[in-house]
Amino acid sequence: MIHITLPDGSQREFPGPVTVAEVAQSIGAGLAKAALGGKVDGKLVDTSFRIDHDVQLAIITAKDAQGLEMIRHSTAHLLAYAVKELFPEAQVTIGPVIENGFYYDFSYKRPFTPEDLAAIEKKMEQLAAKDEPVLRRVLPRDEAVEYFKGLGEHYKAEIIASIPANEDVSLYREGAFEDLCRGPHVPSTGKLRHFKLMKVAGAYWRGDHRNEMLQRIYGTAWASKDDLKAYLTMLEEAEKRDHRRLGRELDLFHIDEHAPGTVFWHPKGWTVWQEVEQYMRRVYRDNGYHEVKGPQILDKTLWEKTGHWDKYRENMFVTESEKRDYALKPMNCPGHILIYKQGVKSYRDLPLRYGEFGNCHRNEPSGGLHGIMRVRGFTQDDGHIFCTEDMIQAEVAAFTRLLQKVYRDFGFTEIIYKLSTRPAARIGTEESWDKAEAALAEGLRASGCEFSYLPGEGAFYGPKIEYTLKDALGREWQCGTIQVDPNMPERLDAEYVGEDGARHRPIMLHRAIVGSLERFIGILIEQHAGALPVWLAPVQVMVTGITDAQADYARSVAKTLRNQGFRAETDLRNEKITYKIREHSLQKLPYILVVGDKEREAGAVAVRARGNVDLGVMSLEAFAKRIGEDIASKA
């Protein structure tokens, strides 16, 4: 007898080998219909997988995260199937699952057009409606190579040829299409009903720019019609919030071909930048940080000592002067250790906290650049805490509480906490890893955080916490981090004199709250759809007269507000007041003050708030109090 243990602890007995599908059928017809795959002793398998010994089994459906991944993986194959049906000369390469969907790369003699994309999606729908079974078979590697060569699929043959010769490979067939894949896959194409093709982009074969440029078709797939609709609606809203478009429309910044991957900040955008930077500077000052500033260019020998020259060289901008090699710094940490090493440090000096708005440069691939969110030149809200091993927990707890307040002030209320633990390849003793991981975990608990573990995702020298924001559209942005590093102080010979009079290595905690200021401002723009909170808005108040007769009074109102520290401007153009109000509303200004003869005579202003809200007439003093409260509360 074969005993199958289910997730609820119950068992089912079978007289001989049984498939996952048959087990699902024995539980109920509804589950059998919904089954996409199974998890046998923790391993994902197809519903056709035969069980021939006692196991633990979970039936995977579309309600499970693994089920959704199977749907997306299988839909990628459905895409390739449809392309081969419509364009037989096209060669298929790879088609993995990605966040919210999938893609597949193709080699074809001409670019795919929007009309092609529509035809491919329609063909996918037709193939899915046929509900063809998805069947798995296994071939020896060399036989599989010859099989795909015979089909004219030279890219597939190349992929398989890179697999060790003594290994078998699995193939999945649906109808007339067969593809190389580890699986698992859904049992039939009829399970794939809620998908949409999104776009076509270029991609080099195997990610190498020296290889052929392929065509990458992106798609999304979901478990239900409602999920697909919600995702597409979110994308529409995201398009409206795209920081690149809003950056142009609100005259905040631009990216120029003369300096790819770097940002030209316009006056309004630089005002936002300064508000963010000055806010973070106050955070430094009020929480025991010493602000420092390191040089941009550092000698190659320093990067060799830190290990970056060997492991990160291709991402660094390098230069030469007087036969010495230098690099633009891609991070600030080595510079902070050099500052720390000036003068003898005592245990009484610890914890010692340095903060810097450090300008960094990384040679990111041009294809990966994205507005101001992925750039080559950026400024980090960077900080490093030098402390002892026993201080880690308290520093993590204090940092986490500080980070929570900062994110609230910027309008983010949901944070995801993840603790990355020791990887297989690591340095240091097990005891030191135990203490560091426990200190991070206890620091989070002391701050009232629920968190998840990312086993094996820590750096080779220490564990870390990742702080991820959820924005108004439910998208996740990993911005903050705190990371334990005993390695760099060792490499750069940083020390302190302990209470025992002996020399000791400090622990270095790498920490960031907003991370790259450029990226964070991009996130802020999208979070608020360009309608930044009053305290961040580049122009907080626009004062406009109804006719030229109120011009002097409008100037006086604006000057009074500026003298009180508010960012106020005037619009005295000879245009209709309705036109001016509409124009400034599109610029998402928090307040528009309209002054006519009555307001001038009364020393008052007619106030319109963002969102076309008419707040009526009030004294200038009352308005100043209102906007002041908005700013103080970060409303």
Protein Blocks (a to p, Z undefined) as FASTA:
>chain_A
ZZdddfkopacddfbdcdfklmmmmnomklmmmpnbdceehiacdfklccfbdcdddddd
fkbmklmmmmmmmmmmmmmmmmmmmmmmbccfbdcddehiacdddddfbdcdfklmmmmm
mmmmmmmmnopacddddddfklmmmmmmmnopaklmmmmmmpcfkbccddddehjbccdd
ebjadfbfklpmbgcdfbdcdddehhiakbccdddddddddfbfklmmmmmmmmmmmmmm
omklmmmmnombccdfklghiacddfklmmmmmmmmmmmmmmmmmnopacddddfbdcfk
lmmmnommmmmmmmpccddeehiacdddfbfklmmmmmmmnocadfklpccddddddddd
ddddfklggcjlbcfbdcdddddddddfklmmmmmmmmmmmmmmmmmmnopabdcddddd
ddfbdgdjfklmmmmmmmmmmmmmmnopacdddehiacfkbccdddddddfkopacdfbd
cdddfklmmmnopacddfkopacddddddddfklpaklmmmmmmmmnnopacfklpmblb
dcddfblmlmmmmmmmmmmmmmnopacdddfbdcdfklmmmmmmmnopabdcdddfklmm
nopacdddehiiaebjadfklmmmmmmmmmmnoZZ
